Each structure stands twice: as structure tokens, then as C-alpha cells.
């Protein structure tokens, strides 16, 4: 066995109706709550407010897919001299927004932060991290246990990653009851994101035995339990299984990062408005088909999850929950596919993958247009 390194410093509180424990985590610190309009409508925000002793501010209008433009607006709303801790209450976009707001740069000049992120030189900037606590209300992103955030530049059609070695949640509360209000479509697409995280951390140059254990268990559970959940959305035990699987997938890719499926997805989201959870998952059968036979340990992991006929099993699973595996069904042409292939050569996440890119795109053209 090769030597390996695994690290994740996030304190995890998991359990039904554990939201109240936010008070124990925040204590007497001055808190800024970052959340979305949905949390206000569901009274979840009101519950958090009732549990926290000292609230200095609330930003409650976070939208999906944070952009530099929206972050600049929120950045000016934060009085960093009066905030000791940030509470992120919401899905992956809310947590990613909170992470960006947690990075306090010199003179609160957001343009410094933006340019540092775009140039990849943030680690050289003069910044400090405000502690933040994540409370995910979806089961999929895993952002509560990873040290990076996704930020979009819609004008230039570019995706950027905010990644700092100390950008970890101080703690997270994973309360499955917070996912009960999610409709079927959101339940599916967020769980598919977690499923993709699992597989992406397996066919990954940075994989290790610990990340593999988390990934295999998460993928097996999602494949087994998600079809049951979408027909029984109020089942708290199934909600718990999926949220725990999302957490495990997050713990897996927190050490490996994502790979080829995510690298391809960014073009599809930016140029075709394809929802992230679908963009990172409908290509999984062809990626599996391409990677099988490349690496014995990867093969063994895939067979543990999907059995002896993994490509067909994955296709069957996706189709059973209404996800087509054909590019044309998602508005993507052969010409688009060529553009995606060209684009991924410049995406760092693609370099994490052991998948042979030319062979993969040959499979796409042959099998899935």
C-alpha cells in the first residue's frame, strides 16, 4: 500500500432536529447570518435567529450560483469590525457565498479579492478568514466540509474556484429535517451532485483509501435510497440516509477535488443553462465505460458500487429517475461537444482525472449524442 495523506478539520454535528446546537457553536460571538429567501419563507431563518444570542446582521437574499457582481454587493454590506462568525444557512450557493464573504482582504476592497481569485494568487494577498459555520439545507453540494467555493463570471462565461488552505467551516450542522421541504426535482439534482462527487473522487489521481471508503459507501447508498426517497419525500429516515451520503461524498472529494465530469459541466452550465446536478451526472455512464480497465483499484471500487455491468446499471438508474444520458436531450450538439472538449483542456479539475480524454469523447460521439 502506498503512503497517503487525509485531512479534514471540520467539526460535524449530524442528526434530526439538531439545528438548536447552533447556539453551542456560536456562543456569545457576534454573528452574521447568510441565507436565501427560501429559508425565510420556511421559518428556518426564524429558528436560527431564536437560537443565536448575538446577531449583528442578516443577508437573506442569496441566489443560486454566486457571481463576482453579486459578491461585490454583499461584500460592502458586511461590517467586518462587528462580526466574529458567519452562519451559512442554505444550499451550496449560500455556503459558497458565505465562504467568499469570510475572506476579509485589506481595506475591504472587493476588487483585490476578485483579481486575486481570477489570477490564482489569493494565497499571496493580505487576508484573514472570519470563522464560519455551515448549515446545509440540501443534500448534495458537500460544501460544508470542503475548503473551496465556486464563483461565476457570467459576462466572460468563466467559472472560478476560491480555494484557500484555511477556508474550512469551523463546524457544520447536518440536520436532515431541514431537507424535508425540498420538492422532488431539487431532491434529485442535489443528490446527483453528491453521486458525482463520489465517483469523481474514485477515478481521481488524488484518491486515497479513506476517500475511497467514503465515496463507495456514499454512492451505494444514493443509488439504493434515492429512488425510494423521490416517491416518499416526507420519509425522514430516507432523508437522513441521503444527507449522510452527501456528507460522506463531501469528505471524499474534500481531499481529492472533483475531476472530468465537473470539468465538462461548467461549459454546459454557463452556455446551455444546464442545472449543475444534471450536468455533472448524465455523463457518468460513458465515463465509467471509458475508465474501466485503466486502473485495478478503480475497477474494484466501481464494481463494488454497481456490480458486474456498471455502465448499464448507471444508465438504468439515471433513466429511472428521469435523467437522459444523451447530450441531445440536454440541448447539446456535436459541435457543442467539440467545444466542451476544447474547454476542458484548460480546466484544472480535468487534470485530476485518470480518464483518457480522447477516448472519452469518442465514446460520447459513438454512444450518447
N, C-alpha and C positions, 0 to 999 in steps of 0.2 A: 504493500500500500504506500502511495506517495504521501509525503508530508502535506498538510493543508492548514489553512487559517480560516476561522469563522469568528465573526464579531457582530453583536447586536446589543446595544446598551439600553434599549427601550424597556421600561417597566410596563408590563402588560397586566391589566385587570380585565378579566373576562367573566361574563355571567349575565343572566337575565336580571333586569332591574338593578343594575349596578351603577346607574348614572349618578346616584346620590354621592358616590365616593369621590366625585369631583371636588367636594369641599375638603376632603382629607389631603388631596393633592395640591390644591391651590393654597390652603391655609389662609393666612392673613395678607397674602400678596395682592397687589393691585392688578386686576385682570382686565384685559381687552378680549371681548368675545367676537369671533369672526364666524359668520354663518350665512345661510341662504334664506330667501323668502319662505321656502317650504318649511323650515324649522319654526318660523314664526307662526305660520298657519296651523301647524300641528301641535302647538303649545309646547314643543320640546324646548325651545328657547326659554320660555317662561319657567320651565322646571329648572333649567340650569341656573337661571338668574336667582331662583329661590334658594338654591344650594350654596351659591358663592357669596362670601361675606362682603367683598370689596371690589365692585365693578367700576372701572374707570371709563369704559366706553363699549359700545356695541356697533359693529358693522354688520348689517343684516341683509345686504342686497347682493351677495356674491353670486355671479353667474357661471355657467359651465365654461371650461377651457380658458383660464386666465390669460390675458394678453398684457403686453407691456403698457398699453394705453390705460387699461383699467387699473393695473397695479400702481401706475404713477398717481392716479386719482386717489386710491386708497392710502397710498404711502403718505400723502400730505395730511390725511385725517388722523394719523397716529401721533400722539404726544409721547415720544419715547422717554421723556423725563418722568412721566407719571405712570408708566406701565412696567410691571415686574414680570408678568407672564401673559402669554396669549393662549386663549382657548379656541381651538378649531373644532367647530361643531357642524359636521356635514359630510358630504362625499369627497372623492378625491380632489375635485377642483377647489373646494373650500380649504382642505388641508394644504394643498399646494400653494394657495394664496396666502394662507397663514405663515407658511414657511418663508415665502418671499418677504412678507412684512416683518418677519422675525429677524431679518438681516438688516441691521442698522449701520449704514455707511456714514462717512464723515459729512457733517453739516446736513444730514438727511437729504442729500442730493440724489434723487432717484436716477438721474441720467448717468451718474457714476456707476450705480448698480447695474443699470441696463447695459451700458457699454462693457462693463466687466464680464457680465454673463455672455454677451454676444461674442466677445473676444476670447472667452475661456480663461480670463486672467483674474477672476474674482479672488482666488486664493492669495493674490498679491496685494489686494486692496486693504485699506484700513477699515475693518468692520468688526462688529460684535454681534453675537447671537443672543436675542432675547429668548429665554426659555419658553417652550410652548408645549401644550398638552393636546393630544388629538382624540376626538370622539367621533369615530366613523359612524355614519348613519346609512351607509350602503355596505354591501359585502362584495368587494371586488378590487378596489384600487391598491390596497396594501400600503398606501402612503403613510399610514400611521407608524409603520416600522421600517421605513426606508429613509435615506439621507439626501433625497433629491426631490425636485419639483419640476413639473413640465410647464413651460411658458411659451405662448404662441405669438408670432408676429404675423398678423393676418394680412397686412399690407404687402409684405415680402414673401408671404406663403412659406414661412420657415418655422420650425419647431426648435426650441432651445431647452437645455436641461440646466437647472440650477442645482449644482452639486458641490457640497462642502463637507469636509470630514466631520464637522461638528453639527451638521444640520439634522440631528435626530430629535424626535419627540422626547421630551423628558419622561413622559409616560403616555399611555393610551388606555382608554376605557372602551372595550368592545362589548356593548350591550345589545344582544340580538333583538330585544324588544323594540329597539329603535328602527329596525328594518321592517317591522310589521306593516306600516302604511304603504310600503313600496308596491306599485302596480306590477302586473306580470311582465311587461316589456322591460322595465328598469331592473327587475329582479333577474331577468335572463341576461341582459347585456352586461351588467356588472359582474355576475358570476362567470360569464365567458371571459372577462378580463382576467379574473383570478385563475381560470383554467389555463389561459395562455401564459400567464406568469409561471405556472407550474412547469409546463412543457419547455418554455423558453429557458428556464434555469437548468433543465436537463441537457439539452443539446447546446451546451454553453462551455466555452473554454475555461471559464472561471468556476465551474461546478466543483463541489466537494462532497464528501459523504454525508455531512449534516444537511446541506442544502438539498441533497437528493432525497433524503428521508422525508423532509418537509414536503417537497414537490410531489413525490409519488403518492403520499397519503392524501394531500390536498386534491390532486387530480382524480384519484379513485373515488373520493367522496363526492366531488362535484358531479362526476359522470353518473354516479348512482342516485344521488339525492335530488339534484336539480329537477329532473322530470317529475318527481313526486311533489316537490315544492310548488311548481308552477300550476299544479292542479289543486293545491291546498295551501294557499298563501297565508292563511292565519295559523298555520301549524308552527308553534314556537320552537319545537324540537328540531324541525327541519330548518327553520331559520338559523338556529344555533349551529347546526352542522355546516351550513353554507358559510356563515360568518367565521367559524373556526377554520374552515378550509381556506378562506380568503386570507386570514391571518397567517396560516402556515405557508401559503404561497408567497405572501409578503416577506416572511422570514427567509424563504428560499432565495428569492431574487434580490433581497437586500444585500446579499453577498456576491451575486453573480451578475447583476444587472439583467436587462432584457436582451433580446437577440433579434433574429431576422424577421420574425412575424411583426414585431413592433417597428422595426426599421422600415418595413414596407408600408405599415399602416399610416404613417404620418402623411405621406403623399395622398392617400385615399381620404383621410380626414380633411386635409387642407384644401384639396382640389375637387373632391367629389362629395364632401359633407357626409361621409360615411361615419356613423357612430363608432366611437373608439372600440367598444366591446366586440362589435361585429368585425371591424377592420382587422383586429388582432387575432381573430379566431377562425374565420371561414377558410383561411389558407392552411390550417393545421393538417388536414389530411395529406395534402401534397408535400408539405414539409416533412411529415412522418415518412411518406413514401420515398423521399429523397435521402433522408438521413439514415434509414435502416441499412445496416451493413457497413456503416462508416466507422462505428466505434462499439465494441462489445458491451461496455458498461451502459452506454446509451440505449443500445438494443434491449438489454435486460430490463432497464427501467421502463421502457415503452411497453414491452411485453407484460410486465407486472401490472401495468395500468390497464391495458386494452386487450390483452390476450394474444392469441396466435395470428389474428388477422386484423392488425391495428388500423390500417388505412380504412377498411370498410366499416369497422366499428366506430371510428371517429366520424365518418360521413353519416352513418346511420344515426348517431347521437345528434349531430347538428341538425339534420333534416327533421328529426323527431320533435325538435323544439322550434322549428320554423326558420332555420338558418340555411340558406342555399350555399353550396360550396362552389358555385360558378360565378366567375367575375362579371359576366354579362348581366346577371341578376342584380348586381350591385351597381350597375351603370358604368362598368369599367370595360373598355375595349382593348383590342390587341395593341393598338397604338399607345393607350394609357399604360399598358403592361410594360411596354418598352421604356416608357418614361420612368416608371417605377424602378425598373432595373437600373437605369442610369442614375436615378436619385439615390438608391441605397448605397452606391459605392462611396458616397460622401457622408453616410450616417455612421457614427461611431458604434452604435448598438449592433450593426450588422457584423462588425468585426469580432464580436463576442461569440458568434455562431460557428459551429463546426460544419454547417451545411454548405455544400458546394453550390455557389450562386448560379452558375451557368446551367448546371443540371436541374436545379430547382425551377428555373424559368422555362426550361424545355418541358418539364412536367406540367407546368401551368398551361402552356400553349397546347400541349397534347391532350390534357385531361380536363381542364377546368375553365376554358373560355366559354 
